[in-house]
Amino acid sequence: MKMLTTNEVAERLGVTVQRVHQFIKDERLPAQKMGRDYIISEGDLKLLDDRQTGRPPKAKPGQSNGKKKGKK
């Protein structure tokens, strides 16, 4: 099985390296620490196949988006 760096994973997934690090931190992507960086098994990328891309949709007028309204 081929091992990939965080840069290579970011390119394949179309995300930033910081996002790959977040996947690792959230334990959604297994990785091994090698020096200052992580290496990821190519086969483990399939664990992220079901991820949602982009930002969540904005709430429509009249719907709550979870934020409290008030004075700043």
C-alpha positions in Angstrom: 0.0 0.0 0.0 1.4 3.4 -1.0 1.9 6.0 1.8 1.1 9.6 1.1 2.1 12.9 2.7 -0.4 15.5 3.8 0.4 17.6 0.8 -0.3 14.7 -1.6 -3.6 13.9 0.3 -4.6 17.5 0.1 -4.1 17.6 -3.7 -6.1 14.3 -4.2 -9.0 15.5 -2.1 -9.0 19.1 -3.4 -8.6 20.6 0.1 -5.9 22.5 2.0 -3.2 20.8 4.1 -4.7 22.4 7.1 -8.0 20.6 6.4 -6.1 17.3 6.1 -4.6 18.0 9.5 -8.1 18.7 10.9 -9.3 15.3 9.5 -6.4 13.6 11.4 -7.1 15.6 14.6 -10.8 14.7 14.4 -9.8 11.0 13.9 -11.6 10.8 10.6 -8.3 10.0 8.8 -5.8 7.6 10.4 -2.2 8.8 10.1 1.3 8.1 11.4 3.6 10.8 12.6 6.9 10.9 10.8 9.1 13.7 12.0 7.2 16.9 11.6 4.6 15.6 9.2 2.1 12.8 8.9 1.9 9.9 6.4 -1.4 8.5 5.4 -2.1 5.1 3.7 -3.6 5.5 0.2 -6.3 3.0 1.1 -7.5 5.2 4.0 -8.6 7.9 1.7 -11.8 6.0 1.1 -12.8 6.8 4.7 -13.5 10.3 3.5 -15.6 9.4 0.5 -18.8 10.3 2.4 -17.6 13.7 3.5 -19.7 16.8 2.7 -17.8 19.4 0.7 -18.2 23.2 1.0 -19.9 25.2 3.7 -23.3 24.3 5.1 -26.2 26.1 3.4 -27.4 29.3 5.0 -30.7 29.3 6.9 -33.7 30.6 5.0 -35.4 33.7 6.4 -37.4 32.8 9.5 -35.4 29.7 10.3 -32.9 29.6 13.1 -29.3 29.1 12.2 -28.3 28.3 15.8 -26.9 31.8 16.6 -28.4 34.0 19.2 -29.5 37.4 18.3 -28.7 40.3 20.5 -26.8 43.6 20.9 -23.1 43.6 20.2 
